[in-house]
């Protein structure tokens, strides 16, 4: 042992004489290999010995860590032994360290800080060890994915692991799938590597990317743009549509029909149920292509059915609402559900149809108030009805109060008509049902805010508030439930079917089903709270209230369990045997395309007839020609096609 210490002391003395960039090879039994020395005795990697322990890439002298010596995951050795990348001596050496032994050189690179880097590496290793326990149980669609650069992948196959010779590497790509073939020309070593598993001829990553885009309501066109922007390889839009037709849309149809049957079984035992119904068109005005009618259970806000109607299935887009309601009611009745009443808007075709089917109908208060307020605002713009502006908000509130505090039609009408006396500062009425205003008596000092009896402005307001149709509608206002949840669902549909994207009929129907699945899963969300239990609110400033703040309860984050269920259905059932799922999809009748009734000219003919209004050359060449009066002009906004 003294002889060995003498050798160490001699090595330290020589190291002090060397410069920071150049060192001389010691003339002793030790041979420098970067930061390592070779003593006469050696041991294999991983050998544990008596006293000193240390981590990979760290020099420790005797007694550095105190009496108890511990280290991180690495190699442990005594003074007289060495392991790969590890060395301990009686003193701390100022020698650069490398975790991999390399040939000795005369150049010593600068030391880099190791402590922080080692801590980060240790944390990452610990996380990987924790994940390894559950990795075997993951499915192919539940496995984690990472973005890997091509250069990093090629480095793995550049050198032969047997003879270290440079290999020939070939690449094969299918969308997000990539395969490498490594071939060594020297020793004929051969290895084939794939970035993801395949089911048949379909790479799992390609199908799962299509599924994740579709099931979450995303747009493949937008995803394709994002991938193109960062050179992330992806498949084509035709492949995405093939995935939808073969696997994704059949899974959505099966999932919704299964969930719907469970809902029907649940509400079939409830007797007569109350419903709220309304239609949403894919575009405003009278040129809508699609109309989706939804029926919602009023007490639980659960959507029971949704029907999609194309405008060419009926005589026009204005008739889609009645057809959608008819299909919904027929489906519910054929499933054994009994409808007690339904809350809708005041559409005349709906009123007649429900009256013929002997179904009690109530009107939604918000739709009624919206139409009435529009007329009153128009009246208030008249210079002779300036005082009406002060009463607009009170009249709107009176609509809701009259409906919510009454149980019968005559009571609603009596409370509603009392507003005409109230705005004249008269608070005693002739009706025995509601003889006096419910507010406390008070004396007003501002006479300018009241309507004057027998005035022209009072006559105009009374004509709007108390005409025959308004009184009939007030008697049928819903005092139980409203369609506010249904309107919120219509806003949710925009996340799955944006109006600037053109969808085929089946694509639109499946995305509507996805919106229903998302709504039904998240209708019971509670209000979010702070750590102390204080409820959270969000203050909004809607345009309709012209700057007035509105406090809205902040809900907890939504869940997406239906996406996981659909993923499981696709990869465990549909892709294994798609035939029964495709048959279920094909059983749904798809209407003929709107453009199918028109004659389609050839592409060459359409190009020849194309004329631009702002092309000077075309205008000059046709200046002397007779204009074609039968050729309509082409205008409009170009829509994306999904």
Secondary structure as GFF3:
##gff-version 3
##sequence-region A 1 642
A	DSSP	alpha_helix	2	17	.	.	.	ID=ss1
A	DSSP	beta_strand	32	33	.	.	.	ID=ss2
A	DSSP	beta_strand	36	37	.	.	.	ID=ss3
A	DSSP	alpha_helix	115	135	.	.	.	ID=ss4
A	DSSP	alpha_helix	150	157	.	.	.	ID=ss5
A	DSSP	beta_strand	167	174	.	.	.	ID=ss6
A	DSSP	beta_strand	177	184	.	.	.	ID=ss7
A	DSSP	beta_strand	190	194	.	.	.	ID=ss8
A	DSSP	beta_strand	198	199	.	.	.	ID=ss9
A	DSSP	beta_strand	202	203	.	.	.	ID=ss10
A	DSSP	alpha_helix	204	215	.	.	.	ID=ss11
A	DSSP	alpha_helix	220	229	.	.	.	ID=ss12
A	DSSP	alpha_helix	237	243	.	.	.	ID=ss13
A	DSSP	pi_helix	244	248	.	.	.	ID=ss14
A	DSSP	alpha_helix	249	267	.	.	.	ID=ss15
A	DSSP	three_ten_helix	268	270	.	.	.	ID=ss16
A	DSSP	beta_strand	272	281	.	.	.	ID=ss17
A	DSSP	beta_strand	290	297	.	.	.	ID=ss18
A	DSSP	beta_strand	303	310	.	.	.	ID=ss19
A	DSSP	three_ten_helix	311	313	.	.	.	ID=ss20
A	DSSP	three_ten_helix	317	319	.	.	.	ID=ss21
A	DSSP	alpha_helix	320	334	.	.	.	ID=ss22
A	DSSP	beta_strand	338	344	.	.	.	ID=ss23
A	DSSP	alpha_helix	348	356	.	.	.	ID=ss24
A	DSSP	beta_strand	360	363	.	.	.	ID=ss25
A	DSSP	alpha_helix	365	380	.	.	.	ID=ss26
A	DSSP	three_ten_helix	383	391	.	.	.	ID=ss27
A	DSSP	alpha_helix	392	404	.	.	.	ID=ss28
A	DSSP	alpha_helix	409	422	.	.	.	ID=ss29
A	DSSP	three_ten_helix	447	449	.	.	.	ID=ss30
A	DSSP	alpha_helix	456	465	.	.	.	ID=ss31
A	DSSP	alpha_helix	468	475	.	.	.	ID=ss32
A	DSSP	alpha_helix	484	496	.	.	.	ID=ss33
A	DSSP	beta_strand	501	502	.	.	.	ID=ss34
A	DSSP	alpha_helix	505	522	.	.	.	ID=ss35
A	DSSP	beta_strand	537	540	.	.	.	ID=ss36
A	DSSP	three_ten_helix	543	545	.	.	.	ID=ss37
A	DSSP	beta_strand	550	553	.	.	.	ID=ss38
A	DSSP	alpha_helix	561	569	.	.	.	ID=ss39
A	DSSP	pi_helix	570	574	.	.	.	ID=ss40
A	DSSP	alpha_helix	579	586	.	.	.	ID=ss41
A	DSSP	three_ten_helix	594	597	.	.	.	ID=ss42
A	DSSP	alpha_helix	603	608	.	.	.	ID=ss43
A	DSSP	alpha_helix	616	621	.	.	.	ID=ss44
A	DSSP	beta_strand	640	641	.	.	.	ID=ss45
###
